[in-house]
């Protein structure tokens, strides 16, 4: 198997189905592309989607993984970084679209910049929330929209420079709350929501 797409959306995966999917990921050592996706409504309201994503990411280990697409999923920084580090020798393309990180994007983007040599990085509509609050608040945890719109970087030097620019704009925004960085609109980036064959 060279390609795997896992839909976490709609209804919660339980028991046997979840275990079967995890077993498939464990045994897919020659994957070249993996896509994990869900719907925005599902991601933002359930801790179980985050737990399921953690299990999949933890067992994902391919000798050939070149592309990772994460769309509308919830993930912890430590799991995200661990997944990327496991595949740093083969990973060339990373797309993160509508991802809710339960922690600091600064940490994740710094690790991507420093540890990987990506040919392509696409980031569209990035969100962050506090893990404890997300886990404990029923219904509506506070979710921060850190990147509204998108940025697409091609070539390792542009990926590094692009990450530095994003981190710089976020730091400026922290100091000057009225500062609104400009990114390409999410509508302009819509073609990147689904991977092409």
mmCIF file of the C-alpha atoms, coordinates in Angstrom:
data_MODEL
# 
_entry.id   MODEL 
# 
loop_
_atom_site.group_PDB 
_atom_site.id 
_atom_site.type_symbol 
_atom_site.label_atom_id 
_atom_site.label_alt_id 
_atom_site.label_comp_id 
_atom_site.label_asym_id 
_atom_site.label_entity_id 
_atom_site.label_seq_id 
_atom_site.pdbx_PDB_ins_code 
_atom_site.Cartn_x 
_atom_site.Cartn_y 
_atom_site.Cartn_z 
_atom_site.occupancy 
_atom_site.B_iso_or_equiv 
_atom_site.pdbx_formal_charge 
_atom_site.auth_seq_id 
_atom_site.auth_comp_id 
_atom_site.auth_asym_id 
_atom_site.auth_atom_id 
_atom_site.pdbx_PDB_model_num 
ATOM 1   C CA . UNK A 1 1   ? 0.000   0.000  0.000  1.00 0.00 ? 1   UNK A CA 1 
ATOM 2   C CA . UNK A 1 2   ? 1.463   3.350  -1.070 1.00 0.00 ? 2   UNK A CA 1 
ATOM 3   C CA . UNK A 1 3   ? -1.369  5.715  -0.140 1.00 0.00 ? 3   UNK A CA 1 
ATOM 4   C CA . UNK A 1 4   ? -3.715  5.920  2.822  1.00 0.00 ? 4   UNK A CA 1 
ATOM 5   C CA . UNK A 1 5   ? -6.596  8.318  3.452  1.00 0.00 ? 5   UNK A CA 1 
ATOM 6   C CA . UNK A 1 6   ? -8.345  8.167  6.810  1.00 0.00 ? 6   UNK A CA 1 
ATOM 7   C CA . UNK A 1 7   ? -11.603 10.063 7.374  1.00 0.00 ? 7   UNK A CA 1 
ATOM 8   C CA . UNK A 1 8   ? -12.041 10.779 11.073 1.00 0.00 ? 8   UNK A CA 1 
ATOM 9   C CA . UNK A 1 9   ? -15.270 12.664 10.478 1.00 0.00 ? 9   UNK A CA 1 
ATOM 10  C CA . UNK A 1 10  ? -18.958 12.424 11.054 1.00 0.00 ? 10  UNK A CA 1 
ATOM 11  C CA . UNK A 1 11  ? -19.446 9.715  13.605 1.00 0.00 ? 11  UNK A CA 1 
ATOM 12  C CA . UNK A 1 12  ? -17.015 8.631  16.247 1.00 0.00 ? 12  UNK A CA 1 
ATOM 13  C CA . UNK A 1 13  ? -14.953 5.567  15.463 1.00 0.00 ? 13  UNK A CA 1 
ATOM 14  C CA . UNK A 1 14  ? -15.107 2.978  18.170 1.00 0.00 ? 14  UNK A CA 1 
ATOM 15  C CA . UNK A 1 15  ? -13.696 -0.398 19.103 1.00 0.00 ? 15  UNK A CA 1 
ATOM 16  C CA . UNK A 1 16  ? -13.248 -2.789 16.207 1.00 0.00 ? 16  UNK A CA 1 
ATOM 17  C CA . UNK A 1 17  ? -13.207 -0.243 13.352 1.00 0.00 ? 17  UNK A CA 1 
ATOM 18  C CA . UNK A 1 18  ? -10.660 1.930  15.135 1.00 0.00 ? 18  UNK A CA 1 
ATOM 19  C CA . UNK A 1 19  ? -8.459  -1.076 15.920 1.00 0.00 ? 19  UNK A CA 1 
ATOM 20  C CA . UNK A 1 20  ? -8.589  -2.272 12.308 1.00 0.00 ? 20  UNK A CA 1 
ATOM 21  C CA . UNK A 1 21  ? -7.504  1.134  10.995 1.00 0.00 ? 21  UNK A CA 1 
ATOM 22  C CA . UNK A 1 22  ? -4.688  1.359  13.523 1.00 0.00 ? 22  UNK A CA 1 
ATOM 23  C CA . UNK A 1 23  ? -3.547  -2.156 12.492 1.00 0.00 ? 23  UNK A CA 1 
ATOM 24  C CA . UNK A 1 24  ? -3.533  -1.084 8.830  1.00 0.00 ? 24  UNK A CA 1 
ATOM 25  C CA . UNK A 1 25  ? -1.388  1.948  9.633  1.00 0.00 ? 25  UNK A CA 1 
ATOM 26  C CA . UNK A 1 26  ? 0.985   -0.175 11.743 1.00 0.00 ? 26  UNK A CA 1 
ATOM 27  C CA . UNK A 1 27  ? 1.531   -2.568 8.848  1.00 0.00 ? 27  UNK A CA 1 
ATOM 28  C CA . UNK A 1 28  ? 1.786   0.027  6.056  1.00 0.00 ? 28  UNK A CA 1 
ATOM 29  C CA . UNK A 1 29  ? 5.566   0.348  5.946  1.00 0.00 ? 29  UNK A CA 1 
ATOM 30  C CA . UNK A 1 30  ? 5.773   1.457  2.306  1.00 0.00 ? 30  UNK A CA 1 
ATOM 31  C CA . UNK A 1 31  ? 3.310   4.351  2.429  1.00 0.00 ? 31  UNK A CA 1 
ATOM 32  C CA . UNK A 1 32  ? 4.316   7.292  0.260  1.00 0.00 ? 32  UNK A CA 1 
ATOM 33  C CA . UNK A 1 33  ? 1.354   9.523  1.093  1.00 0.00 ? 33  UNK A CA 1 
ATOM 34  C CA . UNK A 1 34  ? -0.929  9.718  4.097  1.00 0.00 ? 34  UNK A CA 1 
ATOM 35  C CA . UNK A 1 35  ? -3.996  11.926 4.456  1.00 0.00 ? 35  UNK A CA 1 
ATOM 36  C CA . UNK A 1 36  ? -5.850  12.326 7.743  1.00 0.00 ? 36  UNK A CA 1 
ATOM 37  C CA . UNK A 1 37  ? -9.000  14.430 7.493  1.00 0.00 ? 37  UNK A CA 1 
ATOM 38  C CA . UNK A 1 38  ? -12.281 15.267 9.177  1.00 0.00 ? 38  UNK A CA 1 
ATOM 39  C CA . UNK A 1 39  ? -14.888 18.025 9.225  1.00 0.00 ? 39  UNK A CA 1 
ATOM 40  C CA . UNK A 1 40  ? -14.517 21.323 11.114 1.00 0.00 ? 40  UNK A CA 1 
ATOM 41  C CA . UNK A 1 41  ? -17.624 20.689 13.233 1.00 0.00 ? 41  UNK A CA 1 
ATOM 42  C CA . UNK A 1 42  ? -16.400 17.257 14.317 1.00 0.00 ? 42  UNK A CA 1 
ATOM 43  C CA . UNK A 1 43  ? -12.881 18.411 15.119 1.00 0.00 ? 43  UNK A CA 1 
ATOM 44  C CA . UNK A 1 44  ? -13.910 21.321 17.292 1.00 0.00 ? 44  UNK A CA 1 
ATOM 45  C CA . UNK A 1 45  ? -16.321 19.471 19.499 1.00 0.00 ? 45  UNK A CA 1 
ATOM 46  C CA . UNK A 1 46  ? -14.804 16.146 20.431 1.00 0.00 ? 46  UNK A CA 1 
ATOM 47  C CA . UNK A 1 47  ? -11.821 15.028 22.466 1.00 0.00 ? 47  UNK A CA 1 
ATOM 48  C CA . UNK A 1 48  ? -12.211 11.477 21.119 1.00 0.00 ? 48  UNK A CA 1 
ATOM 49  C CA . UNK A 1 49  ? -11.213 12.661 17.625 1.00 0.00 ? 49  UNK A CA 1 
ATOM 50  C CA . UNK A 1 50  ? -7.977  13.945 19.135 1.00 0.00 ? 50  UNK A CA 1 
ATOM 51  C CA . UNK A 1 51  ? -7.331  10.663 20.955 1.00 0.00 ? 51  UNK A CA 1 
ATOM 52  C CA . UNK A 1 52  ? -7.923  8.667  17.786 1.00 0.00 ? 52  UNK A CA 1 
ATOM 53  C CA . UNK A 1 53  ? -5.570  10.915 15.811 1.00 0.00 ? 53  UNK A CA 1 
ATOM 54  C CA . UNK A 1 54  ? -2.907  10.448 18.495 1.00 0.00 ? 54  UNK A CA 1 
ATOM 55  C CA . UNK A 1 55  ? -3.131  6.660  18.124 1.00 0.00 ? 55  UNK A CA 1 
ATOM 56  C CA . UNK A 1 56  ? -2.781  6.814  14.336 1.00 0.00 ? 56  UNK A CA 1 
ATOM 57  C CA . UNK A 1 57  ? 0.144   9.232  14.404 1.00 0.00 ? 57  UNK A CA 1 
ATOM 58  C CA . UNK A 1 58  ? 1.960   7.217  17.053 1.00 0.00 ? 58  UNK A CA 1 
ATOM 59  C CA . UNK A 1 59  ? 1.880   4.002  15.012 1.00 0.00 ? 59  UNK A CA 1 
ATOM 60  C CA . UNK A 1 60  ? 2.537   5.600  11.605 1.00 0.00 ? 60  UNK A CA 1 
ATOM 61  C CA . UNK A 1 61  ? 6.001   4.551  10.508 1.00 0.00 ? 61  UNK A CA 1 
ATOM 62  C CA . UNK A 1 62  ? 6.824   4.267  6.829  1.00 0.00 ? 62  UNK A CA 1 
ATOM 63  C CA . UNK A 1 63  ? 10.214  3.887  5.196  1.00 0.00 ? 63  UNK A CA 1 
ATOM 64  C CA . UNK A 1 64  ? 8.987   5.782  2.114  1.00 0.00 ? 64  UNK A CA 1 
ATOM 65  C CA . UNK A 1 65  ? 6.639   8.518  3.364  1.00 0.00 ? 65  UNK A CA 1 
ATOM 66  C CA . UNK A 1 66  ? 6.972   11.612 1.151  1.00 0.00 ? 66  UNK A CA 1 
ATOM 67  C CA . UNK A 1 67  ? 3.683   13.469 1.718  1.00 0.00 ? 67  UNK A CA 1 
ATOM 68  C CA . UNK A 1 68  ? 1.584   14.165 4.797  1.00 0.00 ? 68  UNK A CA 1 
ATOM 69  C CA . UNK A 1 69  ? -1.770  15.959 4.536  1.00 0.00 ? 69  UNK A CA 1 
ATOM 70  C CA . UNK A 1 70  ? -3.598  16.915 7.716  1.00 0.00 ? 70  UNK A CA 1 
ATOM 71  C CA . UNK A 1 71  ? -7.009  18.514 7.156  1.00 0.00 ? 71  UNK A CA 1 
ATOM 72  C CA . UNK A 1 72  ? -9.443  19.481 9.904  1.00 0.00 ? 72  UNK A CA 1 
ATOM 73  C CA . UNK A 1 73  ? -7.792  17.330 12.589 1.00 0.00 ? 73  UNK A CA 1 
ATOM 74  C CA . UNK A 1 74  ? -6.846  17.868 16.226 1.00 0.00 ? 74  UNK A CA 1 
ATOM 75  C CA . UNK A 1 75  ? -3.302  17.048 17.317 1.00 0.00 ? 75  UNK A CA 1 
ATOM 76  C CA . UNK A 1 76  ? -0.886  17.691 20.179 1.00 0.00 ? 76  UNK A CA 1 
ATOM 77  C CA . UNK A 1 77  ? 2.482   19.326 19.402 1.00 0.00 ? 77  UNK A CA 1 
ATOM 78  C CA . UNK A 1 78  ? 4.467   16.387 20.789 1.00 0.00 ? 78  UNK A CA 1 
ATOM 79  C CA . UNK A 1 79  ? 2.641   13.897 18.544 1.00 0.00 ? 79  UNK A CA 1 
ATOM 80  C CA . UNK A 1 80  ? 2.918   16.137 15.499 1.00 0.00 ? 80  UNK A CA 1 
ATOM 81  C CA . UNK A 1 81  ? 6.658   16.683 16.027 1.00 0.00 ? 81  UNK A CA 1 
ATOM 82  C CA . UNK A 1 82  ? 7.280   12.977 16.749 1.00 0.00 ? 82  UNK A CA 1 
ATOM 83  C CA . UNK A 1 83  ? 5.508   11.985 13.515 1.00 0.00 ? 83  UNK A CA 1 
ATOM 84  C CA . UNK A 1 84  ? 7.557   14.470 11.497 1.00 0.00 ? 84  UNK A CA 1 
ATOM 85  C CA . UNK A 1 85  ? 10.856  13.450 13.099 1.00 0.00 ? 85  UNK A CA 1 
ATOM 86  C CA . UNK A 1 86  ? 10.180  9.764  12.387 1.00 0.00 ? 86  UNK A CA 1 
ATOM 87  C CA . UNK A 1 87  ? 9.901   10.609 8.696  1.00 0.00 ? 87  UNK A CA 1 
ATOM 88  C CA . UNK A 1 88  ? 12.430  13.432 8.404  1.00 0.00 ? 88  UNK A CA 1 
ATOM 89  C CA . UNK A 1 89  ? 14.677  11.473 6.031  1.00 0.00 ? 89  UNK A CA 1 
ATOM 90  C CA . UNK A 1 90  ? 11.923  10.894 3.447  1.00 0.00 ? 90  UNK A CA 1 
ATOM 91  C CA . UNK A 1 91  ? 9.294   13.597 4.005  1.00 0.00 ? 91  UNK A CA 1 
ATOM 92  C CA . UNK A 1 92  ? 9.190   16.180 1.203  1.00 0.00 ? 92  UNK A CA 1 
ATOM 93  C CA . UNK A 1 93  ? 5.704   17.727 1.363  1.00 0.00 ? 93  UNK A CA 1 
ATOM 94  C CA . UNK A 1 94  ? 3.531   18.780 4.279  1.00 0.00 ? 94  UNK A CA 1 
ATOM 95  C CA . UNK A 1 95  ? 0.069   20.322 4.029  1.00 0.00 ? 95  UNK A CA 1 
ATOM 96  C CA . UNK A 1 96  ? -1.739  21.448 7.177  1.00 0.00 ? 96  UNK A CA 1 
ATOM 97  C CA . UNK A 1 97  ? -5.212  22.761 6.468  1.00 0.00 ? 97  UNK A CA 1 
ATOM 98  C CA . UNK A 1 98  ? -7.630  23.755 9.239  1.00 0.00 ? 98  UNK A CA 1 
ATOM 99  C CA . UNK A 1 99  ? -5.571  21.920 11.877 1.00 0.00 ? 99  UNK A CA 1 
ATOM 100 C CA . UNK A 1 100 ? -6.327  22.539 15.543 1.00 0.00 ? 100 UNK A CA 1 
ATOM 101 C CA . UNK A 1 101 ? -3.143  22.213 17.602 1.00 0.00 ? 101 UNK A CA 1 
ATOM 102 C CA . UNK A 1 102 ? -3.576  21.670 21.331 1.00 0.00 ? 102 UNK A CA 1 
ATOM 103 C CA . UNK A 1 103 ? -0.522  23.718 22.236 1.00 0.00 ? 103 UNK A CA 1 
ATOM 104 C CA . UNK A 1 104 ? 1.984   26.065 20.618 1.00 0.00 ? 104 UNK A CA 1 
ATOM 105 C CA . UNK A 1 105 ? 2.362   26.385 16.842 1.00 0.00 ? 105 UNK A CA 1 
ATOM 106 C CA . UNK A 1 106 ? 5.659   28.194 17.511 1.00 0.00 ? 106 UNK A CA 1 
ATOM 107 C CA . UNK A 1 107 ? 7.121   24.952 18.838 1.00 0.00 ? 107 UNK A CA 1 
ATOM 108 C CA . UNK A 1 108 ? 5.895   22.896 15.877 1.00 0.00 ? 108 UNK A CA 1 
ATOM 109 C CA . UNK A 1 109 ? 6.944   25.384 13.201 1.00 0.00 ? 109 UNK A CA 1 
ATOM 110 C CA . UNK A 1 110 ? 10.377  25.794 14.773 1.00 0.00 ? 110 UNK A CA 1 
ATOM 111 C CA . UNK A 1 111 ? 10.867  22.004 14.684 1.00 0.00 ? 111 UNK A CA 1 
ATOM 112 C CA . UNK A 1 112 ? 9.682   21.863 11.049 1.00 0.00 ? 112 UNK A CA 1 
ATOM 113 C CA . UNK A 1 113 ? 12.123  24.644 10.133 1.00 0.00 ? 113 UNK A CA 1 
ATOM 114 C CA . UNK A 1 114 ? 15.072  23.190 12.048 1.00 0.00 ? 114 UNK A CA 1 
ATOM 115 C CA . UNK A 1 115 ? 14.607  19.425 11.607 1.00 0.00 ? 115 UNK A CA 1 
ATOM 116 C CA . UNK A 1 116 ? 13.134  18.922 8.129  1.00 0.00 ? 116 UNK A CA 1 
ATOM 117 C CA . UNK A 1 117 ? 14.175  19.655 4.558  1.00 0.00 ? 117 UNK A CA 1 
ATOM 118 C CA . UNK A 1 118 ? 10.791  20.084 2.912  1.00 0.00 ? 118 UNK A CA 1 
ATOM 119 C CA . UNK A 1 119 ? 10.270  20.883 -0.760 1.00 0.00 ? 119 UNK A CA 1 
ATOM 120 C CA . UNK A 1 120 ? 6.727   22.062 -0.047 1.00 0.00 ? 120 UNK A CA 1 
ATOM 121 C CA . UNK A 1 121 ? 4.873   23.420 2.973  1.00 0.00 ? 121 UNK A CA 1 
ATOM 122 C CA . UNK A 1 122 ? 1.274   24.615 2.743  1.00 0.00 ? 122 UNK A CA 1 
ATOM 123 C CA . UNK A 1 123 ? -0.500  26.073 5.775  1.00 0.00 ? 123 UNK A CA 1 
ATOM 124 C CA . UNK A 1 124 ? -4.118  27.238 5.659  1.00 0.00 ? 124 UNK A CA 1 
ATOM 125 C CA . UNK A 1 125 ? -6.355  28.277 8.586  1.00 0.00 ? 125 UNK A CA 1 
ATOM 126 C CA . UNK A 1 126 ? -4.360  27.164 11.620 1.00 0.00 ? 126 UNK A CA 1 
ATOM 127 C CA . UNK A 1 127 ? -6.003  27.063 15.038 1.00 0.00 ? 127 UNK A CA 1 
ATOM 128 C CA . UNK A 1 128 ? -4.719  26.582 18.578 1.00 0.00 ? 128 UNK A CA 1 
ATOM 129 C CA . UNK A 1 129 ? -6.323  25.698 21.903 1.00 0.00 ? 129 UNK A CA 1 
ATOM 130 C CA . UNK A 1 130 ? -5.192  24.769 25.370 1.00 0.00 ? 130 UNK A CA 1 
ATOM 131 C CA . UNK A 1 131 ? -5.140  20.973 25.770 1.00 0.00 ? 131 UNK A CA 1 
ATOM 132 C CA . UNK A 1 132 ? -6.571  20.920 29.302 1.00 0.00 ? 132 UNK A CA 1 
ATOM 133 C CA . UNK A 1 133 ? -9.338  23.347 28.392 1.00 0.00 ? 133 UNK A CA 1 
ATOM 134 C CA . UNK A 1 134 ? -10.161 21.422 25.214 1.00 0.00 ? 134 UNK A CA 1 
ATOM 135 C CA . UNK A 1 135 ? -10.280 18.147 27.116 1.00 0.00 ? 135 UNK A CA 1 
ATOM 136 C CA . UNK A 1 136 ? -12.369 19.440 30.000 1.00 0.00 ? 136 UNK A CA 1 
ATOM 137 C CA . UNK A 1 137 ? -14.727 22.023 28.476 1.00 0.00 ? 137 UNK A CA 1 
ATOM 138 C CA . UNK A 1 138 ? -17.905 20.459 27.156 1.00 0.00 ? 138 UNK A CA 1 
ATOM 139 C CA . UNK A 1 139 ? -19.095 21.908 23.882 1.00 0.00 ? 139 UNK A CA 1 
ATOM 140 C CA . UNK A 1 140 ? -17.193 25.153 23.290 1.00 0.00 ? 140 UNK A CA 1 
ATOM 141 C CA . UNK A 1 141 ? -13.522 25.396 24.217 1.00 0.00 ? 141 UNK A CA 1 
ATOM 142 C CA . UNK A 1 142 ? -11.763 28.666 23.385 1.00 0.00 ? 142 UNK A CA 1 
ATOM 143 C CA . UNK A 1 143 ? -10.090 28.241 19.989 1.00 0.00 ? 143 UNK A CA 1 
ATOM 144 C CA . UNK A 1 144 ? -7.677  30.836 18.605 1.00 0.00 ? 144 UNK A CA 1 
ATOM 145 C CA . UNK A 1 145 ? -7.416  31.375 14.857 1.00 0.00 ? 145 UNK A CA 1 
ATOM 146 C CA . UNK A 1 146 ? -3.699  32.013 14.325 1.00 0.00 ? 146 UNK A CA 1 
ATOM 147 C CA . UNK A 1 147 ? -3.523  31.866 10.551 1.00 0.00 ? 147 UNK A CA 1 
ATOM 148 C CA . UNK A 1 148 ? -6.587  32.977 8.668  1.00 0.00 ? 148 UNK A CA 1 
ATOM 149 C CA . UNK A 1 149 ? -6.011  32.348 4.996  1.00 0.00 ? 149 UNK A CA 1 
ATOM 150 C CA . UNK A 1 150 ? -2.925  30.581 3.788  1.00 0.00 ? 150 UNK A CA 1 
ATOM 151 C CA . UNK A 1 151 ? 0.685   30.490 2.782  1.00 0.00 ? 151 UNK A CA 1 
ATOM 152 C CA . UNK A 1 152 ? 2.298   28.159 0.264  1.00 0.00 ? 152 UNK A CA 1 
ATOM 153 C CA . UNK A 1 153 ? 6.067   27.658 0.178  1.00 0.00 ? 153 UNK A CA 1 
ATOM 154 C CA . UNK A 1 154 ? 7.996   25.719 -2.482 1.00 0.00 ? 154 UNK A CA 1 
ATOM 155 C CA . UNK A 1 155 ? 11.678  24.862 -2.056 1.00 0.00 ? 155 UNK A CA 1 
ATOM 156 C CA . UNK A 1 156 ? 13.546  24.305 1.207  1.00 0.00 ? 156 UNK A CA 1 
ATOM 157 C CA . UNK A 1 157 ? 14.945  27.852 1.382  1.00 0.00 ? 157 UNK A CA 1 
ATOM 158 C CA . UNK A 1 158 ? 11.472  29.321 0.884  1.00 0.00 ? 158 UNK A CA 1 
ATOM 159 C CA . UNK A 1 159 ? 10.013  26.978 3.514  1.00 0.00 ? 159 UNK A CA 1 
ATOM 160 C CA . UNK A 1 160 ? 12.606  28.154 6.048  1.00 0.00 ? 160 UNK A CA 1 
ATOM 161 C CA . UNK A 1 161 ? 12.089  31.829 5.164  1.00 0.00 ? 161 UNK A CA 1 
ATOM 162 C CA . UNK A 1 162 ? 8.296   31.401 5.143  1.00 0.00 ? 162 UNK A CA 1 
ATOM 163 C CA . UNK A 1 163 ? 8.266   29.856 8.619  1.00 0.00 ? 163 UNK A CA 1 
ATOM 164 C CA . UNK A 1 164 ? 10.458  32.685 9.901  1.00 0.00 ? 164 UNK A CA 1 
ATOM 165 C CA . UNK A 1 165 ? 8.008   35.193 8.399  1.00 0.00 ? 165 UNK A CA 1 
ATOM 166 C CA . UNK A 1 166 ? 4.982   33.479 9.987  1.00 0.00 ? 166 UNK A CA 1 
ATOM 167 C CA . UNK A 1 167 ? 6.666   33.346 13.414 1.00 0.00 ? 167 UNK A CA 1 
ATOM 168 C CA . UNK A 1 168 ? 7.697   36.998 13.108 1.00 0.00 ? 168 UNK A CA 1 
ATOM 169 C CA . UNK A 1 169 ? 4.156   38.099 12.202 1.00 0.00 ? 169 UNK A CA 1 
ATOM 170 C CA . UNK A 1 170 ? 2.705   36.093 15.091 1.00 0.00 ? 170 UNK A CA 1 
ATOM 171 C CA . UNK A 1 171 ? 5.170   37.679 17.516 1.00 0.00 ? 171 UNK A CA 1 
ATOM 172 C CA . UNK A 1 172 ? 4.277   41.146 16.179 1.00 0.00 ? 172 UNK A CA 1 
ATOM 173 C CA . UNK A 1 173 ? 0.600   40.309 16.614 1.00 0.00 ? 173 UNK A CA 1 
ATOM 174 C CA . UNK A 1 174 ? 1.214   39.357 20.265 1.00 0.00 ? 174 UNK A CA 1 
ATOM 175 C CA . UNK A 1 175 ? 2.897   42.702 20.952 1.00 0.00 ? 175 UNK A CA 1 
ATOM 176 C CA . UNK A 1 176 ? 0.428   44.731 18.858 1.00 0.00 ? 176 UNK A CA 1 
ATOM 177 C CA . UNK A 1 177 ? -2.998  43.034 19.109 1.00 0.00 ? 177 UNK A CA 1 
ATOM 178 C CA . UNK A 1 178 ? -4.503  45.301 16.423 1.00 0.00 ? 178 UNK A CA 1 
ATOM 179 C CA . UNK A 1 179 ? -1.896  44.170 13.871 1.00 0.00 ? 179 UNK A CA 1 
ATOM 180 C CA . UNK A 1 180 ? -3.518  41.861 11.321 1.00 0.00 ? 180 UNK A CA 1 
ATOM 181 C CA . UNK A 1 181 ? -1.031  39.990 9.150  1.00 0.00 ? 181 UNK A CA 1 
ATOM 182 C CA . UNK A 1 182 ? -2.043  39.496 5.538  1.00 0.00 ? 182 UNK A CA 1 
ATOM 183 C CA . UNK A 1 183 ? -2.122  36.027 4.029  1.00 0.00 ? 183 UNK A CA 1 
ATOM 184 C CA . UNK A 1 184 ? -3.632  34.627 0.878  1.00 0.00 ? 184 UNK A CA 1 
ATOM 185 C CA . UNK A 1 185 ? -7.326  34.035 1.363  1.00 0.00 ? 185 UNK A CA 1 
ATOM 186 C CA . UNK A 1 186 ? -8.507  30.550 2.217  1.00 0.00 ? 186 UNK A CA 1 
ATOM 187 C CA . UNK A 1 187 ? -10.640 30.660 -0.930 1.00 0.00 ? 187 UNK A CA 1 
ATOM 188 C CA . UNK A 1 188 ? -7.472  31.198 -2.999 1.00 0.00 ? 188 UNK A CA 1 
ATOM 189 C CA . UNK A 1 189 ? -5.915  28.213 -1.226 1.00 0.00 ? 189 UNK A CA 1 
ATOM 190 C CA . UNK A 1 190 ? -8.990  25.963 -1.594 1.00 0.00 ? 190 UNK A CA 1 
ATOM 191 C CA . UNK A 1 191 ? -7.386  23.864 -4.325 1.00 0.00 ? 191 UNK A CA 1 
ATOM 192 C CA . UNK A 1 192 ? -4.960  22.642 -1.678 1.00 0.00 ? 192 UNK A CA 1 
ATOM 193 C CA . UNK A 1 193 ? -7.684  21.270 0.615  1.00 0.00 ? 193 UNK A CA 1 
ATOM 194 C CA . UNK A 1 194 ? -7.583  17.867 -1.078 1.00 0.00 ? 194 UNK A CA 1 
ATOM 195 C CA . UNK A 1 195 ? -4.501  16.109 -2.389 1.00 0.00 ? 195 UNK A CA 1 
ATOM 196 C CA . UNK A 1 196 ? -4.190  15.518 -6.076 1.00 0.00 ? 196 UNK A CA 1 
ATOM 197 C CA . UNK A 1 197 ? -3.383  12.108 -7.484 1.00 0.00 ? 197 UNK A CA 1 
# 
